[in-house]
Amino acid sequence: MERTVAVIGAGLIGRAWSMVFARAGWRVRIHDRDASQLRAAQTFVAASLDEQAKFGLVADPDSAREQIAYIATIEEAVAGAGWVQENLPETLEAKREAFMLLDRLASSDAVLASSTSAIPASRFTETLSGRARCLVAHPVNPPHLVPVVELCGAPWTSPAVIERARRVYADVGQVPIIVRRELDGFILNRLQGALLAEAMRLVGEGYVSPQDLDKTVCEGLGLRWSFMGPLATIELNAPGGVADYCMRYSGFYRRLAAAPAAPEVWDAANAAKVAAAIGVPANASELDARMRWRDRRLMALAAHKREQSESETT
Ligand SMILES: NC(=O)c1ccc[n+]([C@@H]2O[C@H](COP(=O)([O-])OP(=O)(O)OC[C@H]3O[C@@H](n4cnc5c(N)ncnc54)[C@H](O)[C@@H]3O)[C@@H](O)[C@H]2O)c1
């Protein structure tokens, strides 16, 4: 049971989690109610582990592959697992149903973690007898290449469970962060939401092309952000650190915060304007190729970051 995880749902996120745990030597029991999704997950995992090995991100892809069992029933997947990672569709109903079932099926000392992007655990665990062992462990897509995972309990989640989660995700190579109180969007999507709303406004109102907006991030802000966060960044942007930065530069930021992008930037009319500025939408095979390209870039970046952190600690 120790180091055995049941991964429930084998879509984009479930299949990626299965590799995270398997690479770290955990036994993985992945389940989906749709047999074709299980088969697709198996094909994806096989190819991705080989690719990751080329970047030095997995030492032995064959043994990682052998750690993963593809299971047709949820009962069988959960039996004997000490950790459960739920990855079903993002609806309250799906989460409620799944957690009711998981709380009944899982061994009493197993932890039940949800990958939900935006639904706080208190909304789908309140009535469960095992509610103290439930939490959100929200990854970033794709979790096998982007390591941060947001841990957020409901008010009744045991602090010992949060601490156990912190150790487990660190043990499998992820970077856990603790969200101290439940809030809409947790941390990551609130940050992403602020940036995206402004991007939708700037492109929608014609201040910049979508291509130049994206360059501003990937050839500008994002370069620093891949190894130091925005707060560590501003600490270095004024001789007296963060307080000095706020004194010098907050005039503009205050004006911006007083007139934030309006909710209408998300309306269909503005979305259509932004989409038209981007150009002809990619077809399914182009999107697939772009996803594979993104994953290879992320693998190269992960390899670079690993090499840097090893050379800095030796
Ligand atoms: N895709 C992302 O960018 C992303 C990022 C972080 C978190 N998440 C969260 O992860 C979760 C899963 O998202 P996804 O993108 O992998 O979705 P997905 O649609 O790719 O996968 C969902 C899978 O669940 C299966 N499923 C549905 N009902 C089931 C049931 N009752 N029993 C067993 N299997 C069932 C489906 O067949 C499907 O394979 C969601 O809560 C989502 O918010 C997604």
The ligand as an SDF file (V2000), in Angstrom:
LIG
                    3D

 44 48  0  0  0  0  0  0  0  0999 V2000
   -6.3670   20.0980  -18.5820 N   0  0  0  0  0  0  0  0  0  0  0  0
   -5.7790   21.0000  -17.8030 C   0  0  0  0  0  0  0  0  0  0  0  0
   -5.1200   21.9480  -18.2530 O   0  0  0  0  0  0  0  0  0  0  0  0
   -5.8730   20.8490  -16.3090 C   0  0  0  0  0  0  0  0  0  0  0  0
   -4.8750   21.4170  -15.4810 C   0  0  0  0  0  0  0  0  0  0  0  0
   -4.9580   21.2410  -14.0910 C   0  0  0  0  0  0  0  0  0  0  0  0
   -6.0380   20.5380  -13.5380 C   0  0  0  0  0  0  0  0  0  0  0  0
   -6.9890   20.0020  -14.3600 N   0  0  0  0  0  0  0  0  0  0  0  0
   -8.1190   19.2850  -13.7380 C   0  0  0  0  0  0  0  0  0  0  0  0
   -7.9030   17.8830  -13.8690 O   0  0  0  0  0  0  0  0  0  0  0  0
   -9.1660   17.2070  -13.9810 C   0  0  0  0  0  0  0  0  0  0  0  0
   -9.1590   16.3490  -15.2550 C   0  0  0  0  0  0  0  0  0  0  0  0
   -8.9560   17.1810  -16.3770 O   0  0  0  0  0  0  0  0  0  0  0  0
   -8.4730   16.6020  -17.7950 P   0  0  0  0  0  0  0  0  0  0  0  0
   -8.0120   17.7770  -18.5840 O   0  0  0  0  0  0  0  0  0  0  0  0
   -7.5620   15.4380  -17.5860 O   0  0  0  0  0  0  0  0  0  0  0  0
   -9.8790   16.0770  -18.3900 O   0  0  0  0  0  0  0  0  0  0  0  0
  -10.1120   14.9660  -19.5290 P   0  0  0  0  0  0  0  0  0  0  0  0
  -11.4550   15.2490  -20.0900 O   0  0  0  0  0  0  0  0  0  0  0  0
   -8.9240   14.9060  -20.4460 O   0  0  0  0  0  0  0  0  0  0  0  0
  -10.1530   13.5860  -18.6900 O   0  0  0  0  0  0  0  0  0  0  0  0
  -11.2220   13.1970  -17.8820 C   0  0  0  0  0  0  0  0  0  0  0  0
  -11.3080   11.6600  -17.9420 C   0  0  0  0  0  0  0  0  0  0  0  0
  -12.2480   11.1940  -16.9740 O   0  0  0  0  0  0  0  0  0  0  0  0
  -12.9130   10.0560  -17.5300 C   0  0  0  0  0  0  0  0  0  0  0  0
  -14.1600    9.8710  -16.7730 N   0  0  0  0  0  0  0  0  0  0  0  0
  -15.2690   10.6520  -16.7730 C   0  0  0  0  0  0  0  0  0  0  0  0
  -16.1480   10.1930  -15.8570 N   0  0  0  0  0  0  0  0  0  0  0  0
  -15.5920    9.1000  -15.2780 C   0  0  0  0  0  0  0  0  0  0  0  0
  -15.9970    8.2090  -14.2450 C   0  0  0  0  0  0  0  0  0  0  0  0
  -17.1820    8.3490  -13.6130 N   0  0  0  0  0  0  0  0  0  0  0  0
  -15.1720    7.2070  -13.8870 N   0  0  0  0  0  0  0  0  0  0  0  0
  -13.9760    7.0540  -14.5200 C   0  0  0  0  0  0  0  0  0  0  0  0
  -13.5230    7.8600  -15.4960 N   0  0  0  0  0  0  0  0  0  0  0  0
  -14.3230    8.8790  -15.8720 C   0  0  0  0  0  0  0  0  0  0  0  0
  -13.1090   10.4280  -18.9830 C   0  0  0  0  0  0  0  0  0  0  0  0
  -13.3090    9.2430  -19.7750 O   0  0  0  0  0  0  0  0  0  0  0  0
  -11.7810   11.1210  -19.2980 C   0  0  0  0  0  0  0  0  0  0  0  0
  -10.8070   10.2120  -19.7960 O   0  0  0  0  0  0  0  0  0  0  0  0
  -10.2290   18.3050  -13.9730 C   0  0  0  0  0  0  0  0  0  0  0  0
  -10.7410   18.4770  -12.6700 O   0  0  0  0  0  0  0  0  0  0  0  0
   -9.4580   19.5400  -14.4050 C   0  0  0  0  0  0  0  0  0  0  0  0
  -10.0140   20.7500  -13.9280 O   0  0  0  0  0  0  0  0  0  0  0  0
   -6.9250   20.1260  -15.7310 C   0  0  0  0  0  0  0  0  0  0  0  0
  1  2  1  0
  2  3  2  0
  2  4  1  0
  4  5  1  0
  4 44  2  0
  5  6  2  0
  6  7  1  0
  7  8  2  0
  8  9  1  0
  8 44  1  0
  9 10  1  0
  9 42  1  0
 10 11  1  0
 11 12  1  0
 11 40  1  0
 12 13  1  0
 13 14  1  0
 14 15  2  0
 14 16  1  0
 14 17  1  0
 17 18  1  0
 18 19  2  0
 18 20  1  0
 18 21  1  0
 21 22  1  0
 22 23  1  0
 23 24  1  0
 23 38  1  0
 24 25  1  0
 25 26  1  0
 25 36  1  0
 26 27  1  0
 26 35  1  0
 27 28  2  0
 28 29  1  0
 29 30  1  0
 29 35  2  0
 30 31  1  0
 30 32  2  0
 32 33  1  0
 33 34  2  0
 34 35  1  0
 36 37  1  0
 36 38  1  0
 38 39  1  0
 40 41  1  0
 40 42  1  0
 42 43  1  0
M  CHG  2   8   1  16  -1
M  END
$$$$
